[in-house]
Amino acid sequence: MKSRAAWLGAGVAALMAGTTACQDGDRSRQEKVENTPEQQVAQAQAQSEKAFDDARDAQKEASSQQREAARAQEDVQRKQQDLQEAQARAQKEAQEAQTSQQQAQARTQQAQSVAQQAQTSALEGQRLAQQNFATQQKQASNESAAANQRIAQQNTQQPQAANAATQQAAIARNSQAAPTAQGSQATQEQQIAGEVLSASAQEVLLSQRGEPRLRLKVGPSTQVRVDGRAASAADIQEGAQIRASYRTDESSGEPQALRIDATSRAQPAAPAPVESGESSPGVPR
């Protein structure tokens, strides 16, 4: 493009120079009739120098125009480059803005998720705390009720335990006193009469004058009669009057019942007197 502009400028200058030369040639031909040869040579030389000067001026003008065209082309290229750089910067800024917006949205979503999780955890902690509190209250209530029940049972069982301990101590004293009083008659048959404190299929507990006296063991060979009828020791009612014969077992030292005759409360029977040659356990003859 630069070369074309240069050649175009040079052509215009040459055309103008040729036109001028033609005009000068016409004038010179007209003057040839009047001028001498020396004058004609001088005129031709002047015209030639002028033509060269005009050509140089035209070349300078063309070069100047070429430089201006080059500068304009450079300006266009520079502006195009600036435009490309501005477009690149704008695209980069747009991408950065889009990335920042996406990151901001991601952080917002993450913050919302964290807040939701924290709220869920707080609600769950509150629910667990309420549940634990209710459980602890229930346990405390149950423990308090159980403690009150144990205290009530202890208050109820303490007199019973004291009575049972008193009965056991009296029976033990009577059981220990019987072999001592009988001496060599420990294995002989003995008799006793009293009131029934308790009775079961395995034993009968007797008392005399309201004090525990003797615990008779009942075995398969023990003969039991209640109101004159054959029965079992479990049929004897509490408070019934009985007359029993027993023998002290040499191995265990416990009195084993041989015969038991019981009379219910509806038919009280007077205590039978101790037969001659026999004694009640713990009572010396």
KAMOQUI-V609618 format. One record per helix or strand. SS is the DSSP state (alpha for helix, beta for strand). FROM is the first residue (numbers start at 1). TO is the last residue. If there is no record, write none. Layout:
SS,FROM,TO / SS,FROM,TO
This chain:
alpha,2,32 / alpha,37,185 / beta,190,199 / beta,203,208 / beta,211,217 / beta,223,226 / beta,229,230 / alpha,233,235 / beta,241,248 / beta,255,263 / alpha,265,267
